[in-house]
């Protein structure tokens, strides 16, 4: 069931309609249990997710009876029970029990949840607020490849739009200044020509960087190290980065941002390596979380929080060709000139 435009939304209505037509991450699968409902938020909608046996249900977090958040309720025999008046909802969203009714009294057909489509992939629950999507969930093969060890931290809530979040991930010219505590090399700030390819899913391009290699780096062997970086974007907010080193070691970083509102997002991060399989999850994540923390200091202070698609709103130079291509691609989706998510 498609969920229409929220009564109160921080997005322009036309932008909301475009964004609602794409799959977005809403929670890790590990957070959706059979014993309790889980509250989530996407595109200004409060949603609830729960499990009923093998069924995963994502619905508007609202009891049709008196507007109570269903995430306050509980799960009983695979059904979601409203905490206010005890109404039961089955895995298809239909109300199965109204305790105040006499036995045998028919339940009105209108008594049902406003559900939306949901799938699980890579340990993430993805939700679609529209009936159909022009693109599938992104393809991240290394997450399911046994050659790679994959770990992911808890999702992070950032006070910035998903558009700004993803653009920062695609921006390579900030490395030498923002990431001097991790891999940034001040001597490698000059930007080479980069060819950006438009794909059916989004964008892709390659970038070569001579990174610094401090002692806390996961790699050893010199003060600098050659990184060949392959970027692939799945519109609107999912990116895959494959980092190749001369030693044939590979780091793969996946990031996807859920547009919680026009000025806030929830960030999901995966890190896959074909080496360091003996390390703990915390050891594997430490490096990438430190990089993400360096980004956060800057990105959450960008203004406006939205990503301007009016190209005259901010200045662009040749080093911005990747992020400029991203803004243009978002515009091609039908998003407005003042959009960002």
N, C-alpha and C positions, 0 to 999 in steps of 0.2 A: 504494500500500500504506500503510495507516494505521500509524503508529508508536505503540505503546502507551506507557503511563506508564513513564518512566525508572526504573531500579532505585534510583537515588538522585536525589531531586528536592527543591528548595527550596520548592516550591509545595505547598499542600494538594492531595491527589489530585483532588478534585472541581473545583478551580479550574484545575488543569492540563488536565483534559479539556475544559473550556469554552474555554480559550485555544487549545488545539490545533485547535479547529474553525474558526479564523479564519486568513485569509491574513496573513503577516507578512513584512516585508522582511528579507532576509538578506545581500545584497551588491549592489553596483553591477554592472551587466552588464559594464562595462569591466574589472572585476577577474576575470572568469571567462574564462580563455583556453583555447585548444586545445592548448597545449603543457605545461600543468601543472595539477594539481588545486588547489583552493582550500578551505582549512579555514574553517568558520563554526560558530557556536553559536547555538542557539535553544531556549528552554524547557528548559534543562539538557541538551539533546542536542548532541553533537558531530556535525556534518554535513560532508560534502564535496561540492563542486560542480565539475563539469567539462563540457567540450564534446566531443561526438563528432560531427563534421560539423555538420549543422544542428540536432542534438539537444542540449538542455540537460538535464543529469542532476543531481539533488540526492538524496543518499542518506546513510544513517548512515555516519559515518566509522569504519568497522569492517570489517575483512576477516573473513568468516565462518569462515575456517580457524583462525587463532590470535589473533584479536582485535587485530591491528595497525592503527594509523590509516592509512587509505588515502591521506590527504593527504600522507603521507611518500613516496608512490610517484611514478609518472610516467605520461605519456600516450604510448601507442605505437600508431600507425595507428588513432587514434580510440578506443582502449580504455584503461581505467584499469588499471594494473599495480601490484600490491602489491609493496612494496619487500622484504618478508621472504622470500617463497617464489615470487614471480614470477607469481602467479595473475592472469589477465586477465579483466576485466569489460567487457561490451559496453554499448551505450547503453540497453538494456532491463534492465540490472542482472544478466543471467545471466553466469555464468562460462563463458568460451569456451576457456580453455586452462589446464591444470595441468601445468607443465613436468615434474614428476616422474612423470607417467603415461606409459606406453608409447603410441606412436601408435595411434589407434583405440580406446583405452580410453574407455568412456563416462563423461561427467562427471555426478555426482549432481545431480538436479534441485534439491536443497537448496542447492547452491553458487550463491548469487545474493545480490546486495546488497539491503538493506532500503531501497528508494527511497521518495520521497514526491513528491507533485504539486508542480510548479513552473511559473511563468509569468514572462514578462518584460514589463514595462510601465514607461514613463517612464525607461528606463535602469536599472531596479531589478529584481533577481530576487526574486520573492515565493514563499514556500514555505508549504505546507499540510500539517500533520502528520496530519490526519484525512482521511477519504475525501471528505467534502463540507463546504461552508461555508454558513452562512445569509446571508452577505453577499459580494459580489464585491470585487475590488481597488477602492480608492477612485477616484472620478472627479475628475481634475485636468485640465480642458480646456485651461488656459492653457499647460501644459507642451508641448502639441503644436500650439499656435496660432502661426503664423508672425508674427503681430503682436507677439508677446512674445519677448524675449530671455531664455532660461532658462539658469541656471548652477547648479552644485551642488558643494560642497566634499566632501572625503573624509568618510566617516562618522566619528562621534565615539562613543567608549565612555564612558559615564557611570556612576558608582557610585551609582545610584539606580534605583528601579523605573520601568518604562515608565508606570505610572499616575501617579506624581508628576510625571514629565517632561511628559506631555500635559496634566495639570491646570494646571501652570504656564503652558503656552502659552495655555490657555483663560482664565486669570485676568487680568482687566484692572485690578483695583484695586491691583496692585503697580507699575504703570508709573511713578507719580510718586515712587517711593522707590528702586526697584532700578535704573531706567534713566536716572538723572539725568546720566550721562555721554554718553547718546545722544539720546533723545527725551523722557524723562520731564519733566513739568512739575509742580513742587511746588504751583503755584497751582491745579491742576486735579485735586485728590484727591477731591473730593466725588463720590460715585457716584450717577448718575441711575437711574431705574427702567429695567430691561432685560427685555424679553420673550424668554423662551427657548422655542423651538419644538422639540418632539420630532418627528423625521422617521423614515422607515423605516430610514435608515442610521445615525442618531444624533441630533445636535442642530444647531440653527443659531440665531444671534442677531446683532443689529447693535449697534454701540457707536460713539459719537462722542467724539472726544478732541481737545483743543487741545494739540498736541504742541509741545515746544520745538524750535527749528530752528537748532542750532549750525552753525558754518562747515563742519564735516566732514560735515554731512548731505548726502545726494544731491540735496536740493532747496534752492533759494535763494528769497529774497524775504520777509524779515521775521524777527522773533525767534520767532514762533509760527506754526503752520500747522494748519489744520483737517483732521482725518483722519476719514473715515467708514470704519469697519472692519466687514467682513462675515465672520463666522465660520461654518464648516461642519465638523462632526465626523463622521467615519466610525468607528464603533466597531470595535475597542476603542481603537486608538492612532494614528489618522491624522487630521490636521486641515489645513484649507485656510483661509487668511486673505487676503481681498481688501481692500486699502487704497486708497481713492479720495481724491484731492486735488482742490481746486477747479479746478486747471489741466487736469483730465481726465487727468492722469498717474495711473498705477496701478502699485502694487507688489503682487505676489501671493507669499505665503510658504506653502510646503507643508512640513509636518513629519510624520514617521512614525517611531515608536519600536518597535524589536524587543525583546521581553522575553527577554533572554539568560538571566537567572535572576530569582528573586523580588526581588533587590536590585541588579540591574544591567541596563542596556539599551544598545542601540546606536541612535544618532540619525542619521537621514537627513534632509537639508535641501535644498530647492529654492527658488530665488528667481527670479521672472519679472517683467520690467518691460516696459511698452510705450514706454519712452524709454531714453536712455543706451545705445543700441545700439552706439555707437562706442567704449565703454569696454572695457577688458580684463576677463577673468573675475575677476582679483584685485581690481580696482577695484569691480566690481559686488558682490562678496561681502563686502568689508571692513566695510561698515555693518552688515549682518545678523550677521556673525560677532562683531562687537563687542557687539551686543545679546545674542547667545547666551552670550557669555562672562560678561556681567553676571548672567544667569540662573544660570549654572553655579555661581558662587560661593555662591549661596543654596541652590539646589535640592539639590546634593550633600550639604548639611549638614542636610537635613530628617530628622527622626526621628519615627517609625520610617521606614526606607527605603520600606517598603510603604505603599500608600495605604489608610487605614482606611475600609472600607465600613460599619462600625458607626458610624452618625452621632453616637453619643454619645461617641465616642473623642476628637473634637476639637470646639472651639467654632465655631459658624457665625453670621454676621451677614447682613444683607440684601445687602451687597455681594458675598456669596459665592453668589448664586443660580445663576450659570453653572456654577461648579465643583460646587456641591451637586447640580445637575441631572446633571452628569457622573457623580458617584458613584452616584446613584440609577440611572442608565442602565446602569452596569456591574453593579449588583446585579440588574437585570432580565434580564441575560444568564444569570443563574444562578450568578454568582460569590458566594463566601461572605462573611460579615460581616467577616472579618479579611483578606479578599483585598486585595492590590494586586499589580501584576505587577512 
